[in-house]
């Protein structure tokens, strides 16, 4: 018994680690919606990657690091896509990536959570809160969420709301497998 006590204390002192998840990009979508000339403009990013460690029972060790290729933005309005990627938009030539890194997670009860973190875009970093829902079935997770950011907080576009509104809704629909 005396020999088992030190082992039990060592195991109790060893920090837990959240499960690592691999995103299925074919089943996942990351995008945004903004009002452009008072009409919704919906776009997605073709290329992005996410490094996610998450266990609902161990939120203290959960983390996510998402990198987005801004030049991969696409919509059904190709003439707008060029403008969004250009100097008056993302300036993707100068700032090719956006990045969201979490600083914490909170449970809101049931399958509802909130991720807090920092979004870096267009050479600026701002705090962002992302509410989301998560369903885990076996080794598969499905997460949906969204948040509103102000494009002008990141120096994207002109200060005027004509033709593009300041508010941009970022949306995430992600499917991942536990490793």
DALINPE-V216317 format. One record per residue. N is the residue number from 1. RES is the residue in one letter. PHI is phi in whole degrees, 0 to 359 (NA if undefined). Layout:
# DALINPE-V216317
N&RES&PHI + N&RES&PHI
This chain:
# DALINPE-V216317
1&X&NA + 2&X&298 + 3&X&286 + 4&X&284 + 5&X&299 + 6&X&299 + 7&X&295 + 8&X&296 + 9&X&294 + 10&X&296 + 11&X&295 + 12&X&292 + 13&X&276 + 14&X&284 + 15&X&292 + 16&X&279 + 17&X&232 + 18&X&293 + 19&X&295 + 20&X&270 + 21&X&242 + 22&X&255 + 23&X&284 + 24&X&268 + 25&X&294 + 26&X&291 + 27&X&255 + 28&X&242 + 29&X&215 + 30&X&231 + 31&X&201 + 32&X&205 + 33&X&228 + 34&X&220 + 35&X&279 + 36&X&237 + 37&X&52 + 38&X&63 + 39&X&238 + 40&X&292 + 41&X&248 + 42&X&247 + 43&X&222 + 44&X&229 + 45&X&252 + 46&X&284 + 47&X&236 + 48&X&197 + 49&X&221 + 50&X&226 + 51&X&251 + 52&X&234 + 53&X&237 + 54&X&205 + 55&X&219 + 56&X&304 + 57&X&273 + 58&X&217 + 59&X&294 + 60&X&297 + 61&X&256 + 62&X&284 + 63&X&201 + 64&X&215 + 65&X&223 + 66&X&244 + 67&X&242 + 68&X&241 + 69&X&277 + 70&X&294 + 71&X&289 + 72&X&269 + 73&X&300 + 74&X&212 + 75&X&211 + 76&X&275 + 77&X&243 + 78&X&301 + 79&X&293 + 80&X&283 + 81&X&302 + 82&X&299 + 83&X&294 + 84&X&295 + 85&X&282 + 86&X&280 + 87&X&300 + 88&X&277 + 89&X&244 + 90&X&293 + 91&X&53 + 92&X&300 + 93&X&294 + 94&X&268 + 95&X&235 + 96&X&290 + 97&X&228 + 98&X&245 + 99&X&215 + 100&X&240 + 101&X&237 + 102&X&285 + 103&X&244 + 104&X&178 + 105&X&226 + 106&X&226 + 107&X&274 + 108&X&252 + 109&X&98 + 110&X&62 + 111&X&255 + 112&X&259 + 113&X&220 + 114&X&226 + 115&X&257 + 116&X&250 + 117&X&185 + 118&X&240 + 119&X&255 + 120&X&252 + 121&X&206 + 122&X&60 + 123&X&80 + 124&X&233 + 125&X&236 + 126&X&224 + 127&X&290 + 128&X&222 + 129&X&246 + 130&X&238 + 131&X&287 + 132&X&206 + 133&X&248 + 134&X&222 + 135&X&240 + 136&X&243 + 137&X&234 + 138&X&66 + 139&X&259 + 140&X&247 + 141&X&239 + 142&X&233 + 143&X&237 + 144&X&229 + 145&X&193 + 146&X&189 + 147&X&207 + 148&X&253 + 149&X&239 + 150&X&263 + 151&X&301 + 152&X&289 + 153&X&296 + 154&X&251 + 155&X&69 + 156&X&267 + 157&X&77 + 158&X&277 + 159&X&290 + 160&X&292 + 161&X&269 + 162&X&246 + 163&X&264 + 164&X&252 + 165&X&295 + 166&X&290 + 167&X&284 + 168&X&233 + 169&X&265 + 170&X&269 + 171&X&235 + 172&X&228 + 173&X&224 + 174&X&237 + 175&X&240 + 176&X&218 + 177&X&241 + 178&X&289 + 179&X&256
